[in-house]
Amino acid sequence: MGIIAESLDKADAAHFTRPMPKSAQKQMQFLVKQTKTTQAAAGLLGITQRTVERYLTGQLKQPRRHLADRLAGEVRKRWQPRVRDRAKKQAATTGGIVIDTRARFGFTAAPGTTDDPRLRPMTQGLPPPYAARLFDAHTAGATEQQLQGILAEGLQEIYFKDRGRRARGLLVDFTDIDYLDVDY
């Protein structure tokens, strides 16, 4: 998973109305309930069905770091889907998203301009159409490059071209993302 996909997942988690289960046993119970069988849960986590059963009965309590991270990630993906969908729908129709990033921006522009890529910090709001495209692409399993392209286009149109009021022929390259936070 890339930095943009992780940021979108973190932004989803900010809208949860109830805390996720904390213990491995409760997380495993939730995952088994969602996947319907212990075998399916074991397949998701890359462990045996018997190990899943041991966590369910409480025989095992403290998973190793790698398993704990995978278990928490799988639970987070499935936790409160209606709350997530409602927040995404609001961002995609009325609210938009806010991008806070530090990345390398370069330009393809008219001769005589400073088009050398340089690292810039930027906090910028993107309108609902870009939020909708980003959410749809993420849900469809788009690659990090495709998500990056949608963000680049949004930042190009909203920030650098000022919604079409300046820099008409400007094309923005959005690369070398140092950090990226999404909020909606």
C-alpha positions as CSV (number, residue, x, y, z in Angstrom):
1,M,0.0,0.0,0.0
2,G,1.3,3.4,-0.9
3,I,1.4,6.7,1.0
4,I,-1.7,8.1,-0.7
5,A,-3.8,5.0,0.0
6,E,-2.6,4.9,3.6
7,S,-3.5,8.6,4.1
8,L,-7.0,7.9,2.7
9,D,-7.4,5.0,5.1
10,K,-6.3,7.2,8.1
11,A,-8.7,9.9,7.1
12,D,-11.5,7.2,7.1
13,A,-10.5,6.2,10.6
14,A,-10.9,9.7,11.8
15,H,-14.7,9.4,11.2
16,F,-15.3,6.3,13.3
17,T,-17.9,6.9,16.0
18,R,-16.9,3.9,18.1
19,P,-13.4,2.7,19.0
20,M,-12.1,-0.4,17.3
21,P,-11.6,-3.5,19.4
22,K,-8.3,-3.4,21.1
23,S,-7.6,-7.0,22.3
24,A,-6.5,-9.7,19.8
25,Q,-9.4,-11.9,20.9
26,K,-12.0,-9.2,20.2
27,Q,-10.4,-8.2,16.9
28,M,-10.3,-11.9,15.8
29,Q,-14.0,-12.3,16.8
30,F,-14.9,-9.3,14.7
31,L,-12.9,-10.5,11.7
32,V,-14.4,-14.0,11.9
33,K,-17.9,-12.5,12.0
34,Q,-17.1,-10.4,9.0
35,T,-15.5,-13.2,6.9
36,K,-18.1,-15.8,8.1
37,T,-15.5,-18.6,8.7
38,T,-12.3,-19.1,10.7
39,Q,-10.8,-20.5,7.5
40,A,-11.4,-17.3,5.6
41,A,-10.0,-15.2,8.4
42,A,-6.9,-17.4,8.6
43,G,-6.4,-16.9,4.8
44,L,-6.6,-13.2,5.1
45,L,-4.0,-13.1,7.9
46,G,-1.7,-15.8,6.5
47,I,-2.0,-18.1,9.5
48,T,-3.6,-21.4,10.2
49,Q,-7.3,-22.0,11.1
50,R,-6.2,-23.5,14.4
51,T,-4.3,-20.3,15.3
52,V,-7.5,-18.3,14.7
53,E,-9.4,-20.7,16.9
54,R,-6.8,-20.3,19.7
55,Y,-7.2,-16.5,19.6
56,L,-11.0,-16.9,19.7
57,T,-10.9,-19.1,22.8
58,G,-8.3,-16.9,24.5
59,Q,-5.5,-19.5,24.5
60,L,-3.4,-17.1,22.6
61,K,-3.5,-13.4,23.7
62,Q,-0.5,-11.5,22.4
63,P,0.2,-11.9,18.7
64,R,3.6,-11.1,17.2
65,R,4.1,-7.6,15.9
66,H,3.6,-8.6,12.2
67,L,0.4,-10.5,12.9
68,A,-0.9,-7.8,15.2
69,D,-0.4,-5.2,12.5
70,R,-2.2,-7.3,9.9
71,L,-5.0,-8.1,12.2
72,A,-5.5,-4.5,13.1
73,G,-5.3,-3.5,9.4
74,E,-8.0,-6.1,8.4
75,V,-10.3,-5.0,11.2
76,R,-9.8,-1.3,10.3
77,K,-10.7,-2.0,6.7
78,R,-14.0,-3.5,7.8
79,W,-14.9,-1.3,10.8
80,Q,-18.0,0.9,10.4
81,P,-18.5,0.8,6.7
82,R,-21.6,2.9,6.7
83,V,-19.9,5.7,8.7
84,R,-17.1,5.7,6.2
85,D,-19.4,5.8,3.2
86,R,-21.4,8.7,4.7
87,A,-18.2,10.7,5.3
88,K,-16.9,10.0,1.8
89,K,-20.3,10.8,0.2
90,Q,-20.3,14.2,2.0
91,A,-16.8,15.0,0.9
92,A,-17.5,13.9,-2.7
93,T,-20.7,16.0,-3.0
94,T,-20.4,19.1,-0.8
95,G,-17.3,19.3,1.4
96,G,-14.2,18.3,-0.7
97,I,-10.9,17.2,0.9
98,V,-7.9,19.0,2.3
99,I,-4.4,17.8,1.2
100,D,-1.4,18.6,3.4
101,T,1.8,17.5,1.8
102,R,5.4,18.1,1.1
103,A,6.4,16.9,-2.3
104,R,8.5,17.7,-5.3
105,F,6.6,19.9,-7.8
106,G,7.9,20.5,-11.3
107,F,6.3,22.2,-14.3
108,T,6.0,22.1,-18.0
109,A,5.4,25.7,-18.9
110,A,6.3,28.5,-21.3
111,P,10.0,29.2,-21.9
112,G,11.6,31.6,-19.4
113,T,9.8,30.3,-16.3
114,T,11.3,28.5,-13.4
115,D,10.2,24.9,-14.1
116,D,12.8,23.1,-12.1
117,P,11.2,20.7,-9.7
118,R,11.6,21.6,-6.0
119,L,10.4,20.4,-2.7
120,R,7.4,22.4,-1.5
121,P,5.1,22.2,1.5
122,M,1.5,22.7,0.6
123,T,-1.9,22.6,2.3
124,Q,-4.7,22.9,-0.2
125,G,-8.4,22.2,-0.4
126,L,-9.7,20.2,-3.4
127,P,-13.3,20.5,-4.4
128,P,-15.8,17.6,-4.4
129,P,-15.2,16.4,-8.0
130,Y,-11.6,15.6,-7.2
131,A,-12.5,14.0,-3.9
132,A,-15.1,11.8,-5.7
133,R,-12.5,10.7,-8.4
134,L,-9.9,10.0,-5.7
135,F,-12.4,7.9,-3.6
136,D,-13.7,6.0,-6.6
137,A,-10.2,5.2,-7.8
138,H,-9.1,4.1,-4.3
139,T,-12.1,1.9,-4.0
140,A,-11.5,0.3,-7.4
141,G,-8.0,-0.6,-6.4
142,A,-6.1,2.0,-8.4
143,T,-2.3,2.0,-8.2
144,E,-0.4,4.7,-6.3
145,Q,0.6,6.3,-9.6
146,Q,-3.0,6.7,-10.6
147,L,-4.0,8.2,-7.3
148,Q,-0.9,10.5,-7.5
149,G,-2.1,11.6,-11.0
150,I,-5.5,12.5,-9.7
151,L,-4.0,14.6,-6.9
152,A,-1.5,16.2,-9.3
153,E,-4.4,17.2,-11.6
154,G,-6.4,18.6,-8.7
155,L,-3.5,20.6,-7.3
156,Q,-2.6,21.8,-10.8
157,E,-6.1,23.2,-11.5
158,I,-6.9,24.6,-8.1
159,Y,-3.6,25.9,-6.8
160,F,-1.2,26.5,-9.7
161,K,-3.8,27.5,-12.3
162,D,-6.1,29.2,-9.8
163,R,-9.2,27.4,-11.3
164,G,-8.2,28.5,-14.9
165,R,-7.6,32.1,-14.2
166,R,-3.8,31.9,-14.8
167,A,-1.0,29.8,-16.3
168,R,-3.2,28.2,-19.0
169,G,-0.6,25.8,-20.5
170,L,0.9,24.7,-17.2
171,L,1.4,21.0,-16.5
172,V,2.4,20.0,-13.0
173,D,4.6,17.0,-12.0
174,F,3.9,15.8,-8.5
175,T,6.6,13.4,-7.3
176,D,8.8,12.4,-4.4
177,I,6.1,12.7,-1.7
178,D,7.7,13.2,1.6
179,Y,4.5,13.1,3.6
180,L,0.8,13.4,2.7
181,D,-2.2,13.8,5.0
182,V,-5.8,13.8,3.8
183,D,-8.7,15.3,5.8
184,Y,-12.4,15.5,5.0
